[in-house]
Amino acid sequence: MSFNPRYAFFILIFVLLAIYAMYQARFLILGPSVTITSHEDGAVVSGPLITLEGLAKNISWISLNGRQIFTNEKGFWSEKLIVATGTSIMTVRVKDRLGRESEDEIRIILK
């Protein structure tokens, strides 16, 4: 069997299309993600009013402690909260269109 440049060209095009399809499907493959960026777990705050901020990717729904919140077009979110004296647990849950879920949780300590 001799080398045919036409077959090599079609194989190259097929491989490039497969790589491009996998690249475009990466968010469907990886699922949703959420990160709280404003506070570390176990952070100690001095006042009861805090602003919790973070980033969510590939989501269709997001909630903070069971209450729906909203992101901007780039996936950033920000919410003001009043924390109780002692330890407060903040949980952010996200869900994508396929029903897959992810969450991030931190503890804030008010002294």
Gaussian input, Z-matrix of N, CA and C with variables (Angstrom, degrees):
# hf/3-21g

backbone

0 1
 N
 C     1     B1
 C     2     B2     1     A1
 N     3     B3     2     A2     1     D1
 C     4     B4     3     A3     2     D2
 C     5     B5     4     A4     3     D3
 N     6     B6     5     A5     4     D4
 C     7     B7     6     A6     5     D5
 C     8     B8     7     A7     6     D6
 N     9     B9     8     A8     7     D7
 C    10    B10     9     A9     8     D8
 C    11    B11    10    A10     9     D9
 N    12    B12    11    A11    10    D10
 C    13    B13    12    A12    11    D11
 C    14    B14    13    A13    12    D12
 N    15    B15    14    A14    13    D13
 C    16    B16    15    A15    14    D14
 C    17    B17    16    A16    15    D15
 N    18    B18    17    A17    16    D16
 C    19    B19    18    A18    17    D17
 C    20    B20    19    A19    18    D18
 N    21    B21    20    A20    19    D19
 C    22    B22    21    A21    20    D20
 C    23    B23    22    A22    21    D21
 N    24    B24    23    A23    22    D22
 C    25    B25    24    A24    23    D23
 C    26    B26    25    A25    24    D24
 N    27    B27    26    A26    25    D25
 C    28    B28    27    A27    26    D26
 C    29    B29    28    A28    27    D27
 N    30    B30    29    A29    28    D28
 C    31    B31    30    A30    29    D29
 C    32    B32    31    A31    30    D30
 N    33    B33    32    A32    31    D31
 C    34    B34    33    A33    32    D32
 C    35    B35    34    A34    33    D33
 N    36    B36    35    A35    34    D34
 C    37    B37    36    A36    35    D35
 C    38    B38    37    A37    36    D36
 N    39    B39    38    A38    37    D37
 C    40    B40    39    A39    38    D38
 C    41    B41    40    A40    39    D39
 N    42    B42    41    A41    40    D40
 C    43    B43    42    A42    41    D41
 C    44    B44    43    A43    42    D42
 N    45    B45    44    A44    43    D43
 C    46    B46    45    A45    44    D44
 C    47    B47    46    A46    45    D45
 N    48    B48    47    A47    46    D46
 C    49    B49    48    A48    47    D47
 C    50    B50    49    A49    48    D48
 N    51    B51    50    A50    49    D49
 C    52    B52    51    A51    50    D50
 C    53    B53    52    A52    51    D51
 N    54    B54    53    A53    52    D52
 C    55    B55    54    A54    53    D53
 C    56    B56    55    A55    54    D54
 N    57    B57    56    A56    55    D55
 C    58    B58    57    A57    56    D56
 C    59    B59    58    A58    57    D57
 N    60    B60    59    A59    58    D58
 C    61    B61    60    A60    59    D59
 C    62    B62    61    A61    60    D60
 N    63    B63    62    A62    61    D61
 C    64    B64    63    A63    62    D62
 C    65    B65    64    A64    63    D63
 N    66    B66    65    A65    64    D64
 C    67    B67    66    A66    65    D65
 C    68    B68    67    A67    66    D66
 N    69    B69    68    A68    67    D67
 C    70    B70    69    A69    68    D68
 C    71    B71    70    A70    69    D69
 N    72    B72    71    A71    70    D70
 C    73    B73    72    A72    71    D71
 C    74    B74    73    A73    72    D72
 N    75    B75    74    A74    73    D73
 C    76    B76    75    A75    74    D74
 C    77    B77    76    A76    75    D75
 N    78    B78    77    A77    76    D76
 C    79    B79    78    A78    77    D77
 C    80    B80    79    A79    78    D78
 N    81    B81    80    A80    79    D79
 C    82    B82    81    A81    80    D80
 C    83    B83    82    A82    81    D81
 N    84    B84    83    A83    82    D82
 C    85    B85    84    A84    83    D83
 C    86    B86    85    A85    84    D84
 N    87    B87    86    A86    85    D85
 C    88    B88    87    A87    86    D86
 C    89    B89    88    A88    87    D87
 N    90    B90    89    A89    88    D88
 C    91    B91    90    A90    89    D89
 C    92    B92    91    A91    90    D90
 N    93    B93    92    A92    91    D91
 C    94    B94    93    A93    92    D92
 C    95    B95    94    A94    93    D93
 N    96    B96    95    A95    94    D94
 C    97    B97    96    A96    95    D95
 C    98    B98    97    A97    96    D96
 N    99    B99    98    A98    97    D97
 C   100   B100    99    A99    98    D98
 C   101   B101   100   A100    99    D99
 N   102   B102   101   A101   100   D100
 C   103   B103   102   A102   101   D101
 C   104   B104   103   A103   102   D102
 N   105   B105   104   A104   103   D103
 C   106   B106   105   A105   104   D104
 C   107   B107   106   A106   105   D105
 N   108   B108   107   A107   106   D106
 C   109   B109   108   A108   107   D107
 C   110   B110   109   A109   108   D108
 N   111   B111   110   A110   109   D109
 C   112   B112   111   A111   110   D110
 C   113   B113   112   A112   111   D111
 N   114   B114   113   A113   112   D112
 C   115   B115   114   A114   113   D113
 C   116   B116   115   A115   114   D114
 N   117   B117   116   A116   115   D115
 C   118   B118   117   A117   116   D116
 C   119   B119   118   A118   117   D117
 N   120   B120   119   A119   118   D118
 C   121   B121   120   A120   119   D119
 C   122   B122   121   A121   120   D120
 N   123   B123   122   A122   121   D121
 C   124   B124   123   A123   122   D122
 C   125   B125   124   A124   123   D123
 N   126   B126   125   A125   124   D124
 C   127   B127   126   A126   125   D125
 C   128   B128   127   A127   126   D126
 N   129   B129   128   A128   127   D127
 C   130   B130   129   A129   128   D128
 C   131   B131   130   A130   129   D129
 N   132   B132   131   A131   130   D130
 C   133   B133   132   A132   131   D131
 C   134   B134   133   A133   132   D132
 N   135   B135   134   A134   133   D133
 C   136   B136   135   A135   134   D134
 C   137   B137   136   A136   135   D135
 N   138   B138   137   A137   136   D136
 C   139   B139   138   A138   137   D137
 C   140   B140   139   A139   138   D138
 N   141   B141   140   A140   139   D139
 C   142   B142   141   A141   140   D140
 C   143   B143   142   A142   141   D141
 N   144   B144   143   A143   142   D142
 C   145   B145   144   A144   143   D143
 C   146   B146   145   A145   144   D144
 N   147   B147   146   A146   145   D145
 C   148   B148   147   A147   146   D146
 C   149   B149   148   A148   147   D147
 N   150   B150   149   A149   148   D148
 C   151   B151   150   A150   149   D149
 C   152   B152   151   A151   150   D150
 N   153   B153   152   A152   151   D151
 C   154   B154   153   A153   152   D152
 C   155   B155   154   A154   153   D153
 N   156   B156   155   A155   154   D154
 C   157   B157   156   A156   155   D155
 C   158   B158   157   A157   156   D156
 N   159   B159   158   A158   157   D157
 C   160   B160   159   A159   158   D158
 C   161   B161   160   A160   159   D159
 N   162   B162   161   A161   160   D160
 C   163   B163   162   A162   161   D161
 C   164   B164   163   A163   162   D162
 N   165   B165   164   A164   163   D163
 C   166   B166   165   A165   164   D164
 C   167   B167   166   A166   165   D165
 N   168   B168   167   A167   166   D166
 C   169   B169   168   A168   167   D167
 C   170   B170   169   A169   168   D168
 N   171   B171   170   A170   169   D169
 C   172   B172   171   A171   170   D170
 C   173   B173   172   A172   171   D171
 N   174   B174   173   A173   172   D172
 C   175   B175   174   A174   173   D173
 C   176   B176   175   A175   174   D174
 N   177   B177   176   A176   175   D175
 C   178   B178   177   A177   176   D176
 C   179   B179   178   A178   177   D177
 N   180   B180   179   A179   178   D178
 C   181   B181   180   A180   179   D179
 C   182   B182   181   A181   180   D180
 N   183   B183   182   A182   181   D181
 C   184   B184   183   A183   182   D182
 C   185   B185   184   A184   183   D183
 N   186   B186   185   A185   184   D184
 C   187   B187   186   A186   185   D185
 C   188   B188   187   A187   186   D186
 N   189   B189   188   A188   187   D187
 C   190   B190   189   A189   188   D188
 C   191   B191   190   A190   189   D189
 N   192   B192   191   A191   190   D190
 C   193   B193   192   A192   191   D191
 C   194   B194   193   A193   192   D192
 N   195   B195   194   A194   193   D193
 C   196   B196   195   A195   194   D194
 C   197   B197   196   A196   195   D195
 N   198   B198   197   A197   196   D196
 C   199   B199   198   A198   197   D197
 C   200   B200   199   A199   198   D198
 N   201   B201   200   A200   199   D199
 C   202   B202   201   A201   200   D200
 C   203   B203   202   A202   201   D201
 N   204   B204   203   A203   202   D202
 C   205   B205   204   A204   203   D203
 C   206   B206   205   A205   204   D204
 N   207   B207   206   A206   205   D205
 C   208   B208   207   A207   206   D206
 C   209   B209   208   A208   207   D207
 N   210   B210   209   A209   208   D208
 C   211   B211   210   A210   209   D209
 C   212   B212   211   A211   210   D210
 N   213   B213   212   A212   211   D211
 C   214   B214   213   A213   212   D212
 C   215   B215   214   A214   213   D213
 N   216   B216   215   A215   214   D214
 C   217   B217   216   A216   215   D215
 C   218   B218   217   A217   216   D216
 N   219   B219   218   A218   217   D217
 C   220   B220   219   A219   218   D218
 C   221   B221   220   A220   219   D219
 N   222   B222   221   A221   220   D220
 C   223   B223   222   A222   221   D221
 C   224   B224   223   A223   222   D222
 N   225   B225   224   A224   223   D223
 C   226   B226   225   A225   224   D224
 C   227   B227   226   A226   225   D225
 N   228   B228   227   A227   226   D226
 C   229   B229   228   A228   227   D227
 C   230   B230   229   A229   228   D228
 N   231   B231   230   A230   229   D229
 C   232   B232   231   A231   230   D230
 C   233   B233   232   A232   231   D231
 N   234   B234   233   A233   232   D232
 C   235   B235   234   A234   233   D233
 C   236   B236   235   A235   234   D234
 N   237   B237   236   A236   235   D235
 C   238   B238   237   A237   236   D236
 C   239   B239   238   A238   237   D237
 N   240   B240   239   A239   238   D238
 C   241   B241   240   A240   239   D239
 C   242   B242   241   A241   240   D240
 N   243   B243   242   A242   241   D241
 C   244   B244   243   A243   242   D242
 C   245   B245   244   A244   243   D243
 N   246   B246   245   A245   244   D244
 C   247   B247   246   A246   245   D245
 C   248   B248   247   A247   246   D246
 N   249   B249   248   A248   247   D247
 C   250   B250   249   A249   248   D248
 C   251   B251   250   A250   249   D249
 N   252   B252   251   A251   250   D250
 C   253   B253   252   A252   251   D251
 C   254   B254   253   A253   252   D252
 N   255   B255   254   A254   253   D253
 C   256   B256   255   A255   254   D254
 C   257   B257   256   A256   255   D255
 N   258   B258   257   A257   256   D256
 C   259   B259   258   A258   257   D257
 C   260   B260   259   A259   258   D258
 N   261   B261   260   A260   259   D259
 C   262   B262   261   A261   260   D260
 C   263   B263   262   A262   261   D261
 N   264   B264   263   A263   262   D262
 C   265   B265   264   A264   263   D263
 C   266   B266   265   A265   264   D264
 N   267   B267   266   A266   265   D265
 C   268   B268   267   A267   266   D266
 C   269   B269   268   A268   267   D267
 N   270   B270   269   A269   268   D268
 C   271   B271   270   A270   269   D269
 C   272   B272   271   A271   270   D270
 N   273   B273   272   A272   271   D271
 C   274   B274   273   A273   272   D272
 C   275   B275   274   A274   273   D273
 N   276   B276   275   A275   274   D274
 C   277   B277   276   A276   275   D275
 C   278   B278   277   A277   276   D276
 N   279   B279   278   A278   277   D277
 C   280   B280   279   A279   278   D278
 C   281   B281   280   A280   279   D279
 N   282   B282   281   A281   280   D280
 C   283   B283   282   A282   281   D281
 C   284   B284   283   A283   282   D282
 N   285   B285   284   A284   283   D283
 C   286   B286   285   A285   284   D284
 C   287   B287   286   A286   285   D285
 N   288   B288   287   A287   286   D286
 C   289   B289   288   A288   287   D287
 C   290   B290   289   A289   288   D288
 N   291   B291   290   A290   289   D289
 C   292   B292   291   A291   290   D290
 C   293   B293   292   A292   291   D291
 N   294   B294   293   A293   292   D292
 C   295   B295   294   A294   293   D293
 C   296   B296   295   A295   294   D294
 N   297   B297   296   A296   295   D295
 C   298   B298   297   A297   296   D296
 C   299   B299   298   A298   297   D297
 N   300   B300   299   A299   298   D298
 C   301   B301   300   A300   299   D299
 C   302   B302   301   A301   300   D300
 N   303   B303   302   A302   301   D301
 C   304   B304   303   A303   302   D302
 C   305   B305   304   A304   303   D303
 N   306   B306   305   A305   304   D304
 C   307   B307   306   A306   305   D305
 C   308   B308   307   A307   306   D306
 N   309   B309   308   A308   307   D307
 C   310   B310   309   A309   308   D308
 C   311   B311   310   A310   309   D309
 N   312   B312   311   A311   310   D310
 C   313   B313   312   A312   311   D311
 C   314   B314   313   A313   312   D312
 N   315   B315   314   A314   313   D313
 C   316   B316   315   A315   314   D314
 C   317   B317   316   A316   315   D315
 N   318   B318   317   A317   316   D316
 C   319   B319   318   A318   317   D317
 C   320   B320   319   A319   318   D318
 N   321   B321   320   A320   319   D319
 C   322   B322   321   A321   320   D320
 C   323   B323   322   A322   321   D321
 N   324   B324   323   A323   322   D322
 C   325   B325   324   A324   323   D323
 C   326   B326   325   A325   324   D324
 N   327   B327   326   A326   325   D325
 C   328   B328   327   A327   326   D326
 C   329   B329   328   A328   327   D327
 N   330   B330   329   A329   328   D328
 C   331   B331   330   A330   329   D329
 C   332   B332   331   A331   330   D330

   B1=1.4465
   B2=1.5258
   B3=1.2818
   B4=1.4655
   B5=1.5300
   B6=1.3027
   B7=1.4644
   B8=1.5265
   B9=1.3274
   B10=1.4583
   B11=1.5286
   B12=1.3224
   B13=1.4664
   B14=1.5249
   B15=1.3186
   B16=1.4642
   B17=1.5307
   B18=1.3357
   B19=1.4619
   B20=1.5245
   B21=1.2986
   B22=1.4677
   B23=1.5231
   B24=1.3164
   B25=1.4611
   B26=1.5280
   B27=1.3360
   B28=1.4594
   B29=1.5301
   B30=1.3058
   B31=1.4662
   B32=1.5219
   B33=1.3153
   B34=1.4630
   B35=1.5235
   B36=1.3192
   B37=1.4682
   B38=1.5250
   B39=1.3296
   B40=1.4603
   B41=1.5271
   B42=1.3096
   B43=1.4694
   B44=1.5250
   B45=1.3253
   B46=1.4660
   B47=1.5277
   B48=1.3299
   B49=1.4666
   B50=1.5308
   B51=1.3199
   B52=1.4660
   B53=1.5273
   B54=1.3256
   B55=1.4709
   B56=1.5174
   B57=1.3250
   B58=1.4606
   B59=1.5329
   B60=1.3261
   B61=1.4677
   B62=1.5267
   B63=1.3172
   B64=1.4686
   B65=1.5267
   B66=1.3233
   B67=1.4644
   B68=1.5274
   B69=1.3124
   B70=1.4584
   B71=1.5301
   B72=1.3133
   B73=1.4622
   B74=1.5233
   B75=1.3191
   B76=1.4659
   B77=1.5242
   B78=1.3390
   B79=1.4567
   B80=1.5244
   B81=1.3303
   B82=1.4609
   B83=1.5198
   B84=1.3053
   B85=1.4602
   B86=1.5286
   B87=1.3377
   B88=1.4658
   B89=1.5209
   B90=1.3205
   B91=1.4511
   B92=1.5183
   B93=1.3434
   B94=1.4599
   B95=1.5251
   B96=1.3386
   B97=1.4633
   B98=1.5210
   B99=1.3220
   B100=1.4614
   B101=1.5191
   B102=1.3389
   B103=1.4561
   B104=1.5209
   B105=1.3254
   B106=1.4637
   B107=1.5212
   B108=1.3379
   B109=1.4627
   B110=1.5204
   B111=1.3225
   B112=1.4668
   B113=1.5239
   B114=1.3067
   B115=1.4642
   B116=1.5250
   B117=1.3116
   B118=1.4622
   B119=1.5266
   B120=1.3193
   B121=1.4585
   B122=1.5263
   B123=1.3260
   B124=1.4589
   B125=1.5145
   B126=1.3346
   B127=1.4674
   B128=1.5248
   B129=1.3262
   B130=1.4661
   B131=1.5239
   B132=1.3433
   B133=1.4631
   B134=1.5221
   B135=1.3443
   B136=1.4635
   B137=1.5196
   B138=1.3279
   B139=1.4606
   B140=1.5115
   B141=1.3453
   B142=1.4655
   B143=1.5316
   B144=1.3386
   B145=1.4625
   B146=1.5291
   B147=1.3321
   B148=1.4709
   B149=1.5260
   B150=1.3099
   B151=1.4616
   B152=1.5209
   B153=1.3068
   B154=1.4604
   B155=1.5261
   B156=1.3348
   B157=1.4619
   B158=1.5189
   B159=1.3299
   B160=1.4529
   B161=1.5070
   B162=1.3232
   B163=1.4586
   B164=1.5247
   B165=1.3257
   B166=1.4638
   B167=1.5228
   B168=1.3288
   B169=1.4642
   B170=1.5209
   B171=1.3215
   B172=1.4638
   B173=1.5262
   B174=1.3266
   B175=1.4647
   B176=1.5210
   B177=1.3244
   B178=1.4584
   B179=1.5295
   B180=1.3410
   B181=1.4635
   B182=1.5211
   B183=1.3537
   B184=1.4647
   B185=1.5192
   B186=1.3404
   B187=1.4651
   B188=1.5223
   B189=1.3245
   B190=1.4603
   B191=1.5149
   B192=1.3244
   B193=1.4662
   B194=1.5292
   B195=1.3313
   B196=1.4586
   B197=1.5161
   B198=1.3298
   B199=1.4652
   B200=1.5223
   B201=1.3427
   B202=1.4626
   B203=1.5260
   B204=1.3369
   B205=1.4576
   B206=1.5251
   B207=1.3253
   B208=1.4611
   B209=1.5166
   B210=1.3202
   B211=1.4604
   B212=1.5227
   B213=1.3415
   B214=1.4609
   B215=1.5265
   B216=1.3212
   B217=1.4670
   B218=1.5205
   B219=1.3291
   B220=1.4664
   B221=1.5301
   B222=1.3334
   B223=1.4535
   B224=1.5161
   B225=1.3363
   B226=1.4642
   B227=1.5244
   B228=1.3259
   B229=1.4570
   B230=1.5217
   B231=1.3372
   B232=1.4588
   B233=1.5236
   B234=1.3278
   B235=1.4622
   B236=1.5197
   B237=1.3306
   B238=1.4631
   B239=1.5262
   B240=1.3294
   B241=1.4616
   B242=1.5200
   B243=1.3055
   B244=1.4587
   B245=1.5175
   B246=1.3373
   B247=1.4613
   B248=1.5232
   B249=1.3157
   B250=1.4619
   B251=1.5261
   B252=1.3171
   B253=1.4589
   B254=1.5255
   B255=1.3049
   B256=1.4608
   B257=1.5145
   B258=1.3225
   B259=1.4651
   B260=1.5238
   B261=1.3173
   B262=1.4688
   B263=1.5228
   B264=1.3205
   B265=1.4652
   B266=1.5206
   B267=1.3298
   B268=1.4623
   B269=1.5270
   B270=1.3307
   B271=1.4596
   B272=1.5198
   B273=1.3254
   B274=1.4630
   B275=1.5211
   B276=1.3407
   B277=1.4629
   B278=1.5225
   B279=1.3158
   B280=1.4645
   B281=1.5182
   B282=1.3287
   B283=1.4596
   B284=1.5260
   B285=1.3283
   B286=1.4603
   B287=1.5250
   B288=1.3238
   B289=1.4661
   B290=1.5218
   B291=1.3219
   B292=1.4632
   B293=1.5250
   B294=1.3448
   B295=1.4559
   B296=1.5149
   B297=1.3269
   B298=1.4639
   B299=1.5234
   B300=1.3239
   B301=1.4580
   B302=1.5208
   B303=1.3345
   B304=1.4552
   B305=1.5196
   B306=1.3273
   B307=1.4623
   B308=1.5168
   B309=1.3303
   B310=1.4585
   B311=1.5221
   B312=1.3214
   B313=1.4643
   B314=1.5191
   B315=1.3364
   B316=1.4610
   B317=1.5204
   B318=1.3246
   B319=1.4630
   B320=1.5199
   B321=1.3379
   B322=1.4633
   B323=1.5239
   B324=1.3257
   B325=1.4642
   B326=1.5235
   B327=1.3421
   B328=1.4641
   B329=1.5128
   B330=1.3389
   B331=1.4721
   B332=1.4934
   A1=108.30
   A2=115.82
   A3=120.40
   A4=110.71
   A5=115.94
   A6=122.80
   A7=109.00
   A8=115.64
   A9=120.74
   A10=108.30
   A11=119.06
   A12=121.26
   A13=113.16
   A14=116.86
   A15=119.87
   A16=110.36
   A17=117.68
   A18=121.07
   A19=111.18
   A20=116.63
   A21=120.42
   A22=110.68
   A23=117.02
   A24=121.11
   A25=110.86
   A26=117.81
   A27=121.24
   A28=111.82
   A29=117.14
   A30=120.54
   A31=110.24
   A32=117.43
   A33=121.35
   A34=111.18
   A35=117.69
   A36=121.63
   A37=110.19
   A38=117.79
   A39=121.35
   A40=111.30
   A41=117.96
   A42=121.84
   A43=110.47
   A44=117.56
   A45=120.71
   A46=111.65
   A47=117.59
   A48=120.68
   A49=111.46
   A50=117.45
   A51=120.76
   A52=110.92
   A53=117.51
   A54=120.90
   A55=110.28
   A56=117.69
   A57=121.49
   A58=110.95
   A59=117.90
   A60=121.26
   A61=110.90
   A62=117.90
   A63=120.76
   A64=110.87
   A65=117.04
   A66=120.99
   A67=110.63
   A68=118.14
   A69=121.45
   A70=111.79
   A71=118.60
   A72=122.39
   A73=112.58
   A74=118.65
   A75=121.27
   A76=112.61
   A77=118.41
   A78=119.80
   A79=111.28
   A80=117.41
   A81=119.82
   A82=110.96
   A83=116.51
   A84=121.12
   A85=110.88
   A86=117.38
   A87=121.48
   A88=113.37
   A89=119.09
   A90=121.77
   A91=112.02
   A92=116.80
   A93=120.61
   A94=111.88
   A95=115.23
   A96=119.67
   A97=109.33
   A98=116.18
   A99=122.10
   A100=108.29
   A101=115.80
   A102=122.24
   A103=108.91
   A104=116.73
   A105=121.67
   A106=106.66
   A107=116.43
   A108=120.81
   A109=114.10
   A110=118.81
   A111=120.18
   A112=114.23
   A113=118.68
   A114=121.92
   A115=109.76
   A116=115.73
   A117=121.57
   A118=108.97
   A119=116.73
   A120=120.95
   A121=108.73
   A122=116.75
   A123=121.74
   A124=113.98
   A125=117.48
   A126=120.86
   A127=110.52
   A128=115.76
   A129=122.19
   A130=107.79
   A131=116.29
   A132=121.53
   A133=108.93
   A134=115.61
   A135=119.71
   A136=112.91
   A137=117.65
   A138=120.80
   A139=111.24
   A140=117.46
   A141=120.12
   A142=114.47
   A143=118.73
   A144=120.93
   A145=109.80
   A146=115.97
   A147=120.64
   A148=108.97
   A149=115.37
   A150=121.84
   A151=107.20
   A152=115.10
   A153=121.66
   A154=107.59
   A155=116.66
   A156=121.69
   A157=109.92
   A158=114.97
   A159=118.61
   A160=112.76
   A161=114.36
   A162=122.67
   A163=108.81
   A164=115.82
   A165=121.89
   A166=108.51
   A167=116.11
   A168=121.01
   A169=110.27
   A170=115.15
   A171=123.22
   A172=111.92
   A173=116.18
   A174=120.44
   A175=110.74
   A176=115.06
   A177=120.95
   A178=110.42
   A179=117.10
   A180=121.20
   A181=108.75
   A182=116.65
   A183=121.68
   A184=108.84
   A185=116.02
   A186=119.91
   A187=109.97
   A188=114.77
   A189=123.02
   A190=107.00
   A191=117.23
   A192=123.43
   A193=111.81
   A194=116.84
   A195=121.94
   A196=115.19
   A197=118.71
   A198=122.66
   A199=108.77
   A200=116.28
   A201=119.71
   A202=110.63
   A203=115.29
   A204=121.76
   A205=107.70
   A206=116.57
   A207=120.07
   A208=110.70
   A209=115.57
   A210=122.44
   A211=108.94
   A212=115.18
   A213=118.13
   A214=108.35
   A215=117.00
   A216=120.15
   A217=113.49
   A218=117.40
   A219=120.85
   A220=112.70
   A221=117.59
   A222=121.19
   A223=115.07
   A224=118.19
   A225=120.68
   A226=110.02
   A227=115.97
   A228=121.29
   A229=109.47
   A230=115.94
   A231=122.23
   A232=108.20
   A233=116.60
   A234=122.00
   A235=109.86
   A236=116.53
   A237=121.81
   A238=108.10
   A239=115.94
   A240=121.72
   A241=110.22
   A242=115.50
   A243=121.55
   A244=106.79
   A245=116.01
   A246=120.58
   A247=109.92
   A248=115.85
   A249=121.81
   A250=109.89
   A251=116.23
   A252=120.97
   A253=108.95
   A254=115.46
   A255=120.82
   A256=109.89
   A257=115.88
   A258=121.31
   A259=110.82
   A260=115.98
   A261=122.52
   A262=108.08
   A263=115.76
   A264=121.27
   A265=108.25
   A266=115.99
   A267=122.68
   A268=108.05
   A269=116.19
   A270=121.47
   A271=109.61
   A272=116.05
   A273=122.10
   A274=107.04
   A275=116.05
   A276=121.74
   A277=109.24
   A278=116.01
   A279=121.53
   A280=109.47
   A281=114.62
   A282=121.43
   A283=107.48
   A284=116.82
   A285=119.88
   A286=110.29
   A287=116.52
   A288=121.48
   A289=113.03
   A290=116.97
   A291=120.59
   A292=112.53
   A293=117.11
   A294=121.38
   A295=114.99
   A296=117.76
   A297=120.24
   A298=109.23
   A299=116.43
   A300=121.59
   A301=111.54
   A302=114.07
   A303=122.26
   A304=106.98
   A305=117.51
   A306=119.83
   A307=110.95
   A308=114.49
   A309=122.89
   A310=106.10
   A311=116.41
   A312=120.78
   A313=109.67
   A314=116.15
   A315=120.82
   A316=109.41
   A317=114.78
   A318=122.13
   A319=107.87
   A320=115.42
   A321=122.55
   A322=107.10
   A323=116.47
   A324=121.24
   A325=108.67
   A326=116.12
   A327=122.20
   A328=108.23
   A329=116.18
   A330=120.58
   A331=110.52
   D1=127.89
   D2=-178.28
   D3=-92.40
   D4=157.98
   D5=178.98
   D6=-73.48
   D7=125.45
   D8=178.96
   D9=-114.10
   D10=117.33
   D11=-179.07
   D12=-60.40
   D13=-27.68
   D14=179.81
   D15=-64.78
   D16=-43.89
   D17=178.15
   D18=-64.97
   D19=-41.37
   D20=178.36
   D21=-61.69
   D22=-39.58
   D23=178.57
   D24=-63.41
   D25=-45.99
   D26=179.81
   D27=-65.59
   D28=-38.29
   D29=177.08
   D30=-64.85
   D31=-42.29
   D32=177.83
   D33=-62.17
   D34=-44.25
   D35=178.13
   D36=-61.94
   D37=-43.89
   D38=179.27
   D39=-61.71
   D40=-44.61
   D41=179.53
   D42=-63.54
   D43=-43.62
   D44=178.92
   D45=-63.93
   D46=-40.52
   D47=177.02
   D48=-65.16
   D49=-39.24
   D50=178.01
   D51=-64.72
   D52=-42.11
   D53=177.89
   D54=-64.06
   D55=-43.24
   D56=179.22
   D57=-63.57
   D58=-41.50
   D59=179.05
   D60=-63.42
   D61=-41.49
   D62=177.86
   D63=-65.26
   D64=-39.21
   D65=178.20
   D66=-63.11
   D67=-43.16
   D68=-179.49
   D69=-71.42
   D70=-27.08
   D71=-178.52
   D72=-90.53
   D73=5.36
   D74=-174.52
   D75=-59.51
   D76=-36.12
   D77=-179.18
   D78=-72.08
   D79=-34.12
   D80=175.26
   D81=-68.11
   D82=-35.69
   D83=-179.01
   D84=-72.87
   D85=-42.71
   D86=-175.40
   D87=-76.16
   D88=-31.24
   D89=-178.19
   D90=85.23
   D91=-175.70
   D92=-175.79
   D93=-77.62
   D94=156.02
   D95=175.36
   D96=-144.40
   D97=150.14
   D98=177.94
   D99=-143.66
   D100=142.38
   D101=179.51
   D102=-138.70
   D103=131.85
   D104=172.61
   D105=-89.59
   D106=121.22
   D107=-173.65
   D108=-106.62
   D109=-15.80
   D110=-171.32
   D111=-84.51
   D112=-28.12
   D113=-177.65
   D114=-136.91
   D115=149.19
   D116=173.42
   D117=-87.52
   D118=158.36
   D119=175.74
   D120=-63.51
   D121=129.28
   D122=-179.57
   D123=85.56
   D124=13.58
   D125=-179.38
   D126=-64.81
   D127=140.15
   D128=178.08
   D129=-102.21
   D130=126.33
   D131=179.08
   D132=-116.45
   D133=154.82
   D134=-176.76
   D135=-98.42
   D136=-21.79
   D137=-179.88
   D138=-119.66
   D139=158.97
   D140=-175.84
   D141=-75.89
   D142=-18.16
   D143=-178.63
   D144=-95.36
   D145=120.74
   D146=178.03
   D147=-126.37
   D148=158.28
   D149=173.06
   D150=-115.00
   D151=115.90
   D152=179.44
   D153=-97.02
   D154=128.23
   D155=-177.85
   D156=-130.60
   D157=156.72
   D158=178.08
   D159=-171.56
   D160=-170.99
   D161=-177.58
   D162=-134.41
   D163=133.12
   D164=177.32
   D165=-125.25
   D166=140.16
   D167=-179.41
   D168=-128.59
   D169=142.46
   D170=175.26
   D171=56.45
   D172=53.30
   D173=-177.20
   D174=-121.74
   D175=158.81
   D176=170.13
   D177=-120.55
   D178=-11.46
   D179=-178.95
   D180=-154.22
   D181=140.96
   D182=179.61
   D183=-142.43
   D184=140.95
   D185=177.57
   D186=-138.63
   D187=150.88
   D188=175.54
   D189=-119.73
   D190=115.06
   D191=-176.30
   D192=51.84
   D193=41.08
   D194=176.32
   D195=85.22
   D196=-4.00
   D197=-179.46
   D198=-106.90
   D199=128.03
   D200=-177.79
   D201=-64.33
   D202=136.20
   D203=174.61
   D204=-126.06
   D205=177.00
   D206=-175.11
   D207=-131.34
   D208=152.57
   D209=178.32
   D210=-109.76
   D211=164.74
   D212=170.86
   D213=-84.72
   D214=-175.16
   D215=-175.37
   D216=-66.90
   D217=-17.86
   D218=178.79
   D219=-95.95
   D220=-1.74
   D221=177.60
   D222=95.75
   D223=2.50
   D224=178.75
   D225=-82.90
   D226=143.54
   D227=177.11
   D228=-135.36
   D229=155.52
   D230=-179.06
   D231=-151.89
   D232=130.86
   D233=-179.60
   D234=-138.88
   D235=136.97
   D236=174.44
   D237=-91.49
   D238=135.61
   D239=-177.62
   D240=-135.84
   D241=152.67
   D242=171.76
   D243=-107.17
   D244=124.14
   D245=-178.75
   D246=-102.86
   D247=150.75
   D248=179.21
   D249=-85.57
   D250=159.78
   D251=176.15
   D252=-61.14
   D253=137.01
   D254=-176.67
   D255=102.22
   D256=-145.62
   D257=-177.03
   D258=-100.81
   D259=130.41
   D260=174.97
   D261=-118.26
   D262=136.20
   D263=179.19
   D264=-103.92
   D265=125.89
   D266=179.00
   D267=-111.77
   D268=122.32
   D269=-178.91
   D270=-120.83
   D271=124.93
   D272=176.10
   D273=-110.25
   D274=122.88
   D275=179.42
   D276=-116.18
   D277=140.96
   D278=176.77
   D279=-129.07
   D280=155.81
   D281=178.87
   D282=-140.85
   D283=143.65
   D284=175.87
   D285=-101.72
   D286=-178.86
   D287=-176.97
   D288=-64.82
   D289=-21.48
   D290=-179.33
   D291=-91.41
   D292=2.39
   D293=178.50
   D294=88.05
   D295=1.38
   D296=178.52
   D297=-75.17
   D298=142.14
   D299=-175.36
   D300=-121.42
   D301=157.27
   D302=174.98
   D303=-150.18
   D304=157.97
   D305=178.80
   D306=-150.07
   D307=158.63
   D308=173.94
   D309=-134.41
   D310=139.38
   D311=-175.38
   D312=-136.66
   D313=137.41
   D314=174.66
   D315=-135.05
   D316=160.26
   D317=175.30
   D318=-112.89
   D319=131.07
   D320=177.65
   D321=-114.05
   D322=132.29
   D323=-178.97
   D324=-111.33
   D325=122.45
   D326=176.71
   D327=-101.91
   D328=122.28
   D329=178.88
   D330=-104.85

